[in-house]
Each structure stands twice: as C-alpha cells, then as structure tokens.
Amino acid sequence: MQETRKHTPATDPLSWRSSLLAGAIALVAYLVLAPTVTGDKDAAEFTLVLGAGGVAHPSGYPLYTLLGHPFVKLLHAVGATWAYAANAWSALGGALAILLLHRLSRRLLPHEGSAAGVEAWLPVLLFAFNPIWTYESTLAETGSWHVAWAAGAALLALGLLEAMAGKGAHTAGHPAWRRGALAWGLVCGAGLAHHLTALLFIAPLSFVLARAAGRRRLTSDVLLLVVAGAVAPLLSYGYVAWRAFHPGAGQWAPLGPSWAAVFDHISAAQYRGYFGAYKPSPGQAAHLARYVYPYVGVAAIALAVAIRRLPHGSKRTLLWAVAAGCVIQTGVILAYGVPDPGSYFLPVLGVGLVALGPAVAAFGWLKRNTALALVVIVAVFGALDGYWLKINADRRALYVQHEQMLRSMWSAVTIDQAFVLWHNDMVHQLLVWQVLDGEKPGLAVYNPAMLTHPWPRQQFAKKYGFDPIEGLQAPNLNDDAAGARMADQIARRINGQSPLPVIEFDGEQRTVRMLKKPAADGGS
C-alpha cells in the first residue's frame, strides 16, 4: 500500500495558495483605498520622484525609484493620474508584504498540527488594515516595500536555518549552500539599497545564520558570495551619484555635483541632528497611542510566548533574531526626534506580529476548537478591520478634499512669471502639477527651507543675481518656529531684491498672498 505523505505548514502546497489569497485581497483593498490624489508628508515628493525618475530626500531610495519609475509611467500611460500610479506602487508593495507575512506566519506554525492554518491569519488580520500601515500601503511612501523586504528576509533566513539543521545539511562547497549565501547577500543588499534602517534587522538575522553555519561552512568563498550578492543591488546608489552630476526634474534640491554631497545624501547626514530625543508631534503621538503602542505590546508578548513554547530549532532561533531586530529598531526610533516616527514602527509591527500565530498554535486550543475559533476571529477581527476600513475611507475622502482646496489655490495664481514660496514639504504637490503635468512653467516654485542649503542657494544666486539668505542665520532643524521665521525673512529678501512678484502659498491657512514691493508702500 502506498504511503500517504503528511504535509506540514512548511510543505503543504495550500499554504502558498492561502498566502497568495491574502496578498490578492490586500492588493484589491489597497488599490480601492488608494486615492487618485497625493497625500500629506512625503507622498507628493515621491509622486514627483517616481513620475520624473528623480532622486528623493536622503538616502535617495534608489532601488525604490528605479523599479517604481517604469511602473508609474506605465500606469499613467494607460490613464491613471500620476498620484494614483505612485500610490498603486505602494499598494503593490503592501500586498507583497501581506503575502510574505502570511507565508512566514504559516511557516512558523508548529508541525504537530494547526487549525488548518487559521493561526497564520491572526497577524495579517491584526496588521493589514491598521491605519498607520495603510497610510504607507495606499500613498506614495517607502514603508510598504520596506516591510515586504523585512518579511522576505525573515522568510529566507528561516529557510536557510532549516536547511542547515536538516539531515545531510549542505557543506560549504555544495551548490545549494552557495546559492543560499548568494541569495542572502542579494537580500541584504536590496534592503540597504531601499532603506538604511534595514541594517537593524540584517544584523541579528545574519548573526543567527553565521552562528548556525559555524566555522566549517562559513568559509572565505562563502563570505565572498554574500558580499558579491550584496554589491549588485547596492550599485543602484550609483544612480544617486549620476543624478548629482546630471541633475534633472524631481531631484532633491540640496544634492549638489560633488562626491561629498553624494556621500552626505546616501548616508542621510542631513538628519543626524534629529538624534538624541523622541519627539513625535501631538497629532502623531495620538495616532501612535491608538494604532501602534498597543500592537507593539501584542507583538512583544507573542514573541515571548512563541519563543518559550516552541521547541529548540530553526523557528525558535529565527524568532530570537526577529525579537532582537524589533528591540534594536524600537531603540533607534526612541532616540530619533522626527515629528512623524510612525512609519519606522511598521517593521516591528509587521514582522513582530507573525509570532502571534505560533504563540496561539503552541497551546493547541485552536486545533481542538476550530469552529469556535473561527467565529471568534471573524467577530473580533471583522469588527476591528471594519472600523479601520472606515477610517481609511474617510482619510481618502479627506485627501481628495484637501487637493481640491490646493488646486483652487494653485488656480488663483494667474501671473505667468513669479516666485511661489511654500514653507512646507507639500510644495512638491505644486511641482507635480508643474513638472509632470506641464502647468504654469513660468513660475519659480520653492520651499524657502531648501534655500538654506549650499547648493540650491548657490544655484539661486547664479540664476537670479542675488543671495536669498545673505545675512540670515540658518535655523535649528528641530525648531519649527525658527524655521517659519526664516522662511518669512527669505520671502521678504527675495521680494526686495527681485522685480518678479513673490507669492506666499500657505496650505494650512488656505491663503495665497502676493507680497507688496518695498517701493509700493513707501520703501518699507
């Protein structure tokens, strides 16, 4: 009689099907939730960068841009707005993240049985529609692809750990082992080419892999393969260097044509001043308290329970590395004083919550009470996700209203040639209309804060014949009030030195104001 093979969560072909289903549902949901307009924060900048093939703020995110630019161009060519096309790029990354998180969660389930993989859906249901996450997976931001990378890296690390622990484990010279080393290098390089904080998860994952490999298999040629694999995606930073010396549309203004400027950009030197304190804005602090801190706590408990309950082996080892990565990432966040740290918690939430499946499955309760568990899960998570979906839909409607307001303000600028100054990162929204849609090409659109940097200051002086910040002292990066005062002083200096009209654009006050020339009010 033929022996029937017993499938485990790692080998069951249905596990990939259910993961693909999770990713497909997420993709449809994110594409529906994604607005046809840009959002706040960096969404307008990334829309401009993806559409124009430019360079974003430090560290430049070259892999994200090089892969996303043709995707966005294609969607726009078939009728999508630039904003929706860029938002859809994040939706694709978000769907891939959900697929990989579900797969990782299922792979971590104990082999002794589970309730048909029900536990693998727990972290997905608790994460997929969290408003902090859907901000990144429905707007042009980098967070969705970063979580997809983190989930993929953890999944690959688990596979390598299981291969090294298996019977007849490959030696260093075996082709499969060499392929694994090359793959790990590629994943590490891709993470660092996308977001520098990938290092915070690469370090503990690489440590457990090196420890599992031991001296016998961690030979010099294997290490060279890891390095060679990492170099390939890291070469994408060459695009940042090329654009520094060949500037074009949609480029971060302070990136000048020098190798020092390239290094500062890639290393994000501009943001070092933020380190030293944790200072979320009041609005962000409220969102963190509602959508982040409670679920970081759930992830921490799940990791502790799963590590304790799972037997010694590859899964437990991986969860130790994941827990270490979450702790390191959280520590860095708490020392980084940006006003909007929410997106930095996403890898902690996404990858940390995968421990929820094995933590629950380890008790065996779901296996004995599958029907009741399904009812509870559908009721609790359905209500939570339904509430979150409404929040996301309301937010999408708000972005549409906000863009309509900005569009009316932009339409109010009827002068062909003038300076338009907006002290806000959303100045990129005006540049999207100007650069990508070809509107109002005669306007000189600036964020005054950018003119405090050497290269844009030099270019401005060369073009218009005067220094826009001569005699002014650059403000502290963390002092918003000082920055606003500086922006006002720059506007008045430009107005006094140039014959062109100067228009101050203020989205918060919903005003478009033309400054009076000194000669028009008695020389004041």
C-alpha positions as CSV (number, residue, x, y, z in Angstrom):
1,M,0.0,0.0,0.0
2,Q,1.4,3.5,-0.9
3,E,2.4,5.6,2.0
4,T,0.5,8.9,2.4
5,R,2.8,11.8,2.9
6,K,1.9,14.0,5.8
7,H,2.1,17.7,4.9
8,T,3.4,20.3,7.4
9,P,2.8,24.0,7.2
10,A,6.2,24.3,5.6
11,T,5.5,21.8,2.8
12,D,1.7,22.0,2.3
13,P,1.0,23.4,-1.1
14,L,-2.1,25.0,0.2
15,S,0.0,27.3,2.4
16,W,1.2,29.2,-0.7
17,R,-2.3,29.3,-2.0
18,S,-3.6,30.9,1.2
19,S,-0.7,33.3,1.2
20,L,-1.4,34.3,-2.4
21,L,-5.1,34.8,-1.4
22,A,-4.0,37.0,1.4
23,G,-1.9,39.1,-0.9
24,A,-4.6,39.3,-3.6
25,I,-7.2,40.5,-1.1
26,A,-4.8,43.1,0.3
27,L,-3.9,44.3,-3.3
28,V,-7.5,44.8,-4.2
29,A,-8.2,46.6,-0.9
30,Y,-5.2,48.9,-1.1
31,L,-5.9,49.8,-4.7
32,V,-9.5,50.7,-3.7
33,L,-8.4,52.7,-0.7
34,A,-5.6,54.5,-2.6
35,P,-6.7,58.0,-3.5
36,T,-6.4,59.4,-7.0
37,V,-4.6,62.4,-5.4
38,T,-1.4,62.8,-3.3
39,G,-1.5,62.7,0.4
40,D,0.5,64.6,3.0
41,K,4.0,64.1,4.4
42,D,6.3,62.8,1.6
43,A,3.7,61.4,-0.7
44,A,3.8,64.4,-3.1
45,E,7.6,64.3,-3.2
46,F,7.6,60.5,-4.0
47,T,4.9,61.1,-6.7
48,L,7.2,63.6,-8.3
49,V,10.3,61.5,-8.0
50,L,8.6,58.3,-9.3
51,G,7.0,60.2,-12.2
52,A,10.1,62.1,-13.2
53,G,12.7,59.5,-12.3
54,G,14.3,61.8,-9.9
55,V,16.1,61.5,-6.6
56,A,14.2,61.6,-3.3
57,H,15.4,63.0,0.0
58,P,18.3,61.2,1.8
59,S,19.2,58.4,1.5
60,G,17.7,58.6,-2.0
61,Y,15.9,55.2,-2.1
62,P,17.4,54.3,-5.5
63,L,16.0,50.8,-5.8
64,Y,12.5,52.0,-4.9
65,T,12.8,54.7,-7.6
66,L,14.5,52.7,-10.4
67,L,11.9,49.9,-10.1
68,G,8.9,52.2,-9.4
69,H,9.6,54.7,-12.2
70,P,8.6,52.4,-15.1
71,F,5.7,51.0,-13.2
72,V,4.3,54.6,-12.5
73,K,5.0,55.7,-16.1
74,L,3.1,52.6,-17.4
75,L,0.1,53.1,-15.2
76,H,0.0,56.8,-16.1
77,A,0.2,55.9,-19.8
78,V,-3.0,53.8,-19.5
79,G,-5.0,56.6,-17.8
80,A,-4.1,56.7,-14.1
81,T,-3.3,60.1,-12.5
82,W,0.4,60.5,-11.5
83,A,-0.7,60.4,-7.9
84,Y,-2.8,57.2,-8.2
85,A,0.0,55.5,-10.2
86,A,2.5,56.3,-7.5
87,N,0.0,55.2,-4.8
88,A,-0.5,52.0,-6.6
89,W,3.2,51.3,-6.4
90,S,2.9,51.4,-2.7
91,A,-0.2,49.2,-2.8
92,L,1.7,46.6,-4.7
93,G,4.5,46.6,-2.1
94,G,1.8,46.4,0.7
95,A,0.2,43.4,-1.0
96,L,3.5,41.6,-1.3
97,A,4.2,42.4,2.4
98,I,0.9,40.8,3.4
99,L,1.6,37.8,1.3
100,L,5.0,37.3,2.8
101,L,3.9,37.9,6.3
102,H,1.2,35.3,6.0
103,R,3.6,32.8,4.5
104,L,6.1,33.5,7.3
105,S,3.5,33.1,9.9
106,R,2.4,29.8,8.4
107,R,5.9,28.5,8.2
108,L,6.4,29.3,11.9
109,L,3.5,27.2,13.0
110,P,4.4,24.1,14.9
111,H,4.5,20.9,12.9
112,E,2.3,19.0,15.3
113,G,-0.8,20.5,13.8
114,S,-2.8,23.6,13.5
115,A,-6.4,24.5,12.8
116,A,-6.0,24.4,9.0
117,G,-3.6,27.3,9.2
118,V,-6.2,29.6,10.9
119,E,-3.4,30.9,13.2
120,A,-1.4,32.2,10.3
121,W,-4.2,34.7,9.5
122,L,-4.1,36.3,13.0
123,P,-1.1,38.6,12.4
124,V,-2.4,39.5,8.9
125,L,-5.9,40.4,10.3
126,L,-4.3,42.5,13.1
127,F,-2.0,44.4,10.7
128,A,-3.4,44.6,7.2
129,F,-5.8,47.5,7.8
130,N,-4.1,49.3,10.7
131,P,-4.4,53.0,9.7
132,I,-0.6,53.5,10.3
133,W,0.1,50.7,7.9
134,T,-2.5,51.6,5.3
135,Y,-1.0,55.1,5.2
136,E,2.1,53.6,3.8
137,S,0.4,51.0,1.6
138,T,-2.1,53.4,-0.1
139,L,0.1,56.5,-0.6
140,A,3.4,57.1,-2.3
141,E,5.7,56.2,0.5
142,T,8.6,53.7,1.0
143,G,7.2,51.9,4.1
144,S,5.2,49.2,2.3
145,W,8.2,47.9,0.3
146,H,10.4,48.0,3.4
147,V,8.0,45.7,5.4
148,A,7.8,43.5,2.3
149,W,11.6,43.3,2.4
150,A,11.7,42.6,6.1
151,A,9.2,39.8,5.8
152,G,11.1,38.3,2.8
153,A,14.4,38.5,4.6
154,A,13.0,36.7,7.7
155,L,11.4,34.0,5.4
156,L,14.7,33.4,3.6
157,A,16.6,33.3,6.9
158,L,14.2,30.7,8.2
159,G,14.6,28.6,5.1
160,L,18.4,28.8,5.4
161,L,18.3,27.9,9.1
162,E,16.1,24.8,8.3
163,A,18.4,23.8,5.5
164,M,21.5,23.9,7.8
165,A,19.7,22.0,10.5
166,G,18.3,19.3,8.2
167,K,19.7,15.8,7.7
168,G,22.5,15.8,5.1
169,A,22.9,19.5,5.5
170,H,24.9,21.1,2.7
171,T,28.6,21.6,3.0
172,A,30.2,24.9,2.1
173,G,31.1,23.7,-1.4
174,H,27.6,22.4,-2.2
175,P,25.9,24.4,-5.0
176,A,22.7,24.8,-2.9
177,W,24.7,26.2,0.0
178,R,26.5,28.6,-2.3
179,R,23.2,29.7,-3.8
180,G,21.9,30.3,-0.3
181,A,24.9,32.5,0.5
182,L,24.4,34.5,-2.7
183,A,20.7,34.9,-2.1
184,W,21.3,36.2,1.4
185,G,23.7,38.7,0.1
186,L,21.2,39.9,-2.5
187,V,18.5,40.3,0.1
188,C,20.8,42.3,2.4
189,G,22.0,44.5,-0.4
190,A,18.4,45.1,-1.6
191,G,17.3,46.1,1.9
192,L,20.2,48.6,2.3
193,A,19.6,49.9,-1.2
194,H,16.0,50.6,-0.2
195,H,16.2,51.9,3.3
196,L,19.3,52.2,5.6
197,T,17.3,51.0,8.6
198,A,17.3,47.5,7.0
199,L,20.6,47.1,8.8
200,L,18.8,46.9,12.1
201,F,17.2,43.6,11.0
202,I,20.1,42.4,8.8
203,A,22.5,42.4,11.8
204,P,20.6,39.9,14.1
205,L,19.4,37.7,11.2
206,S,23.0,37.5,9.8
207,F,24.2,36.7,13.3
208,V,22.0,33.7,13.8
209,L,22.8,32.5,10.3
210,A,26.5,32.8,10.9
211,R,26.2,31.0,14.2
212,A,24.2,28.2,12.6
213,A,26.7,27.8,9.8
214,G,29.7,27.6,12.1
215,R,33.3,27.7,11.1
216,R,33.0,24.6,8.9
217,R,30.7,26.2,6.4
218,L,31.4,29.9,6.9
219,T,34.5,29.9,4.7
220,S,36.0,32.8,2.8
221,D,34.5,31.9,-0.5
222,V,31.0,31.7,1.1
223,L,31.5,35.2,2.6
224,L,32.7,36.5,-0.7
225,L,29.4,35.2,-2.3
226,V,27.4,37.1,0.4
227,V,29.4,40.3,-0.4
228,A,29.1,39.8,-4.1
229,G,25.3,39.3,-3.8
230,A,25.0,42.5,-1.7
231,V,27.0,44.6,-4.1
232,A,24.7,44.1,-7.0
233,P,21.6,46.0,-5.6
234,L,23.9,48.4,-3.7
235,L,25.2,49.6,-7.1
236,S,21.8,51.3,-7.5
237,Y,23.3,54.1,-5.3
238,G,25.3,54.9,-8.4
239,Y,22.1,56.4,-9.8
240,V,22.1,58.9,-7.0
241,A,25.7,59.8,-7.9
242,W,24.9,60.1,-11.6
243,R,21.9,62.4,-11.0
244,A,24.1,64.5,-8.7
245,F,26.3,65.3,-11.6
246,H,23.5,65.2,-14.2
247,P,20.6,67.0,-12.4
248,G,17.1,66.7,-13.7
249,A,13.4,67.3,-12.7
250,G,12.2,65.9,-9.5
251,Q,15.5,66.0,-7.7
252,W,16.2,66.7,-4.0
253,A,17.5,70.3,-4.1
254,P,20.5,70.1,-1.7
255,L,22.0,67.2,-3.8
256,G,24.9,69.0,-5.5
257,P,27.5,67.9,-8.0
258,S,30.2,66.7,-5.6
259,W,31.2,63.4,-4.1
260,A,30.9,64.9,-0.6
261,A,27.3,65.8,-1.4
262,V,26.7,62.3,-2.7
263,F,28.1,60.7,0.4
264,D,26.1,63.0,2.7
265,H,22.9,62.2,0.7
266,I,23.4,58.4,0.7
267,S,24.4,58.4,4.4
268,A,21.4,60.7,5.3
269,A,23.9,63.1,7.1
270,Q,21.2,65.9,6.9
271,Y,19.1,64.1,9.5
272,R,21.8,63.4,12.2
273,G,20.6,66.4,14.1
274,Y,17.4,64.6,15.0
275,F,19.1,62.0,17.1
276,G,19.0,62.4,20.9
277,A,15.3,62.5,21.8
278,Y,11.9,61.1,21.0
279,K,9.6,64.0,19.9
280,P,6.5,62.9,17.9
281,S,4.2,65.8,17.1
282,P,0.9,65.9,19.2
283,G,-1.1,64.6,16.3
284,Q,1.4,61.8,15.6
285,A,1.5,60.9,19.3
286,A,-2.2,60.4,19.4
287,H,-2.0,58.1,16.4
288,L,0.8,56.2,18.0
289,A,-1.1,55.7,21.2
290,R,-4.1,54.4,19.2
291,Y,-2.6,52.3,16.4
292,V,1.0,51.5,17.3
293,Y,1.8,51.1,21.0
294,P,-0.9,48.5,21.9
295,Y,0.1,46.3,19.0
296,V,3.8,46.6,19.7
297,G,2.8,45.3,23.1
298,V,0.9,42.4,21.5
299,A,3.9,41.6,19.3
300,A,6.3,41.6,22.3
301,I,4.0,39.2,24.2
302,A,3.6,37.0,21.2
303,L,7.3,36.8,20.6
304,A,8.0,36.0,24.3
305,V,5.3,33.3,24.3
306,A,6.3,31.7,21.0
307,I,10.0,31.7,21.8
308,R,9.2,30.0,25.2
309,R,6.7,27.5,23.8
310,L,8.4,26.4,20.6
311,P,10.9,23.6,20.8
312,H,14.6,24.4,20.2
313,G,15.2,24.6,16.5
314,S,15.2,26.9,13.5
315,K,11.8,28.5,14.2
316,R,12.8,29.5,17.7
317,T,16.1,30.7,16.5
318,L,14.5,32.9,13.9
319,L,12.1,34.4,16.4
320,W,15.0,35.3,18.7
321,A,16.6,37.2,15.7
322,V,13.3,38.9,14.9
323,A,12.8,39.9,18.6
324,A,16.4,41.3,18.6
325,G,15.7,43.2,15.4
326,C,12.4,44.6,16.9
327,V,14.2,45.7,20.0
328,I,17.0,47.4,18.1
329,Q,14.6,49.1,15.7
330,T,12.5,50.4,18.6
331,G,15.6,51.7,20.4
332,V,16.6,53.7,17.4
333,I,13.1,55.1,17.0
334,L,13.1,56.3,20.6
335,A,16.3,58.1,20.0
336,Y,15.2,59.7,16.8
337,G,13.4,63.0,17.2
338,V,11.4,63.3,14.0
339,P,7.9,64.6,14.4
340,D,6.4,61.6,12.5
341,P,8.1,58.3,13.6
342,G,5.0,56.1,12.9
343,S,6.3,54.6,9.7
344,Y,9.5,53.4,11.5
345,F,7.4,51.1,13.7
346,L,6.0,49.2,10.8
347,P,8.7,46.5,10.6
348,V,8.3,46.0,14.3
349,L,4.6,45.6,13.9
350,G,4.5,43.6,10.7
351,V,7.3,41.1,11.4
352,G,6.9,41.1,15.2
353,L,3.2,40.1,14.9
354,V,4.0,36.9,12.9
355,A,4.8,35.4,16.3
356,L,1.1,35.6,17.2
357,G,0.3,32.5,15.0
358,P,2.9,30.1,16.6
359,A,2.2,31.6,20.1
360,V,-1.5,30.7,19.8
361,A,-0.9,27.4,18.0
362,A,1.6,26.3,20.6
363,F,-1.3,25.9,23.1
364,G,-3.3,23.7,20.8
365,W,-6.6,25.4,21.7
366,L,-7.4,26.2,18.1
367,K,-6.9,22.7,17.0
368,R,-9.5,21.4,19.5
369,N,-12.0,24.3,18.9
370,T,-11.6,25.2,15.3
371,A,-15.2,26.1,14.7
372,L,-15.5,28.3,17.8
373,A,-12.1,29.9,17.0
374,L,-13.3,30.9,13.5
375,V,-16.4,32.5,14.9
376,V,-14.4,34.5,17.5
377,I,-11.8,35.6,14.9
378,V,-14.4,36.7,12.4
379,A,-16.4,38.6,15.0
380,V,-13.4,40.3,16.7
381,F,-11.2,41.0,13.7
382,G,-14.1,41.7,11.4
383,A,-15.3,44.4,13.7
384,L,-11.8,45.9,14.2
385,D,-10.9,45.8,10.5
386,G,-14.3,47.2,9.6
387,Y,-13.7,50.1,11.9
388,W,-10.2,50.7,10.4
389,L,-11.5,50.4,6.9
390,K,-14.0,53.2,7.6
391,I,-11.1,55.4,9.0
392,N,-9.1,54.7,5.8
393,A,-12.0,55.5,3.6
394,D,-12.6,58.8,5.5
395,R,-9.0,59.6,5.2
396,R,-9.0,59.0,1.4
397,A,-12.0,61.4,1.1
398,L,-10.1,64.0,3.2
399,Y,-7.2,63.9,0.8
400,V,-9.5,64.4,-2.1
401,Q,-11.0,67.5,-0.4
402,H,-7.5,68.8,0.5
403,E,-6.3,68.5,-3.1
404,Q,-9.4,70.3,-4.3
405,M,-8.5,73.1,-2.0
406,L,-4.9,73.2,-3.1
407,R,-6.0,73.1,-6.7
408,S,-8.2,76.2,-6.2
409,M,-5.3,78.0,-4.6
410,W,-2.9,77.0,-7.4
411,S,-5.5,78.2,-10.0
412,A,-5.6,81.6,-8.2
413,V,-2.0,82.2,-9.2
414,T,-2.7,83.8,-12.6
415,I,0.6,85.6,-13.1
416,D,2.8,84.0,-15.8
417,Q,6.1,84.7,-14.1
418,A,6.6,84.9,-10.3
419,F,8.1,83.3,-7.3
420,V,5.8,80.9,-5.4
421,L,7.1,80.2,-2.0
422,W,5.6,77.5,0.3
423,H,7.3,76.6,3.5
424,N,6.1,73.0,3.6
425,D,7.2,69.6,2.2
426,M,4.0,69.5,0.2
427,V,5.4,72.2,-2.1
428,H,6.1,69.1,-4.2
429,Q,2.4,68.9,-5.0
430,L,2.8,72.2,-6.9
431,L,5.9,70.7,-8.6
432,V,3.9,67.6,-9.6
433,W,1.4,69.8,-11.5
434,Q,4.2,72.0,-12.9
435,V,6.8,69.3,-13.9
436,L,4.6,66.3,-14.6
437,D,1.5,68.0,-15.9
438,G,3.3,71.0,-17.5
439,E,1.2,73.6,-15.7
440,K,2.4,77.2,-15.1
441,P,6.0,76.6,-16.3
442,G,7.0,80.3,-15.8
443,L,6.6,80.1,-12.0
444,A,9.6,79.6,-9.8
445,V,8.3,77.3,-7.1
446,Y,10.5,76.9,-3.9
447,N,10.3,75.8,-0.4
448,P,12.4,78.5,1.3
449,A,13.9,76.0,3.7
450,M,15.7,74.4,0.7
451,L,17.5,77.7,0.0
452,T,19.4,77.4,3.3
453,H,21.4,74.6,1.8
454,P,24.6,75.5,0.0
455,W,23.9,74.0,-3.5
456,P,20.4,75.4,-4.1
457,R,21.5,78.7,-2.5
458,Q,24.4,78.9,-5.0
459,Q,22.1,77.9,-7.9
460,F,19.5,80.5,-6.9
461,A,22.2,83.3,-6.7
462,K,23.6,82.3,-10.1
463,K,20.2,82.4,-11.7
464,Y,18.7,85.5,-10.2
465,G,21.8,87.5,-9.3
466,F,21.5,87.7,-5.5
467,D,21.9,85.6,-2.4
468,P,18.5,84.7,-1.0
469,I,19.7,84.3,2.6
470,E,22.6,86.7,2.8
471,G,22.8,88.0,6.4
472,L,20.4,85.3,7.7
473,Q,21.3,82.5,10.1
474,A,20.1,79.0,9.3
475,P,17.6,77.8,11.9
476,N,17.8,74.8,14.2
477,L,16.5,71.7,12.3
478,N,14.2,70.9,15.2
479,D,12.8,74.4,15.8
480,D,9.7,74.8,13.7
481,A,9.1,78.3,14.8
482,A,12.6,79.4,13.9
483,G,12.2,77.7,10.5
484,A,8.9,79.6,9.9
485,R,10.6,82.9,10.7
486,M,13.5,82.1,8.4
487,A,11.1,81.3,5.6
488,D,9.3,84.6,6.1
489,Q,12.7,86.5,6.0
490,I,13.7,84.7,2.9
491,A,10.4,85.6,1.2
492,R,10.9,89.3,2.1
493,R,14.5,89.3,0.9
494,I,13.6,87.8,-2.5
495,N,10.7,90.3,-2.7
496,G,13.1,93.2,-2.1
497,Q,15.8,92.0,-4.5
498,S,13.8,90.7,-7.5
499,P,11.4,92.6,-9.8
500,L,9.3,89.4,-10.1
501,P,6.2,89.2,-7.9
502,V,6.6,87.0,-4.8
503,I,3.6,84.9,-3.8
504,E,3.4,83.2,-0.4
505,F,1.4,79.9,-0.5
506,D,0.0,78.7,2.8
507,G,-1.9,75.5,2.7
508,E,-2.7,75.5,6.4
509,Q,-4.2,79.0,6.4
510,R,-5.6,78.4,2.9
511,T,-4.2,81.7,1.7
512,V,-2.4,82.8,-1.4
513,R,-0.8,86.2,-0.8
514,M,1.3,88.4,-3.0
515,L,3.9,90.5,-1.1
516,K,4.0,94.2,-1.7
517,K,7.1,95.5,-3.2
518,P,9.0,97.9,-1.0
519,A,8.7,100.8,-3.4
520,A,4.9,100.3,-3.4
521,D,4.5,101.0,0.3
522,G,6.9,103.9,0.8
523,G,10.1,101.8,0.8
524,S,9.3,99.9,3.9
